[in-house]
Amino acid sequence: MASTGQIDKGFSRMASLPDDRIDLARGALLIAKAAYPDLIESFYLGRLNCIAVSLIDKITAKMDAVDIITRINHILFDEESLRGNRKNYYDPTTVS
């Protein structure tokens, strides 16, 4: 389990990098780790990687923006069943 100080230092280091070198997934997980210290980054990075592979396989350069967004929405919401918390939108600890 990382301490708040370690998380803050890691985030500060990342935030000081040039924009094109910032790993957004790791940055988001560092923010989440402040609220959930037992969060296992490798699990979520693996899940994001699987979703990315699925997207790469199903999106082509010939697709227009609407088709790409439709495909992304299908993967995230239909295949992965990702949902927000409809009862308490601002509560990050539960989903519905």
PyMOL commands that set and color helices and strands:
alter all, ss='L'
color gray80, all
select helices_A, chain A and resi 4-15+19-21+24-35+41-58+65-79
alter helices_A, ss='H'
color red, helices_A
deselect
rebuild
show_as cartoon
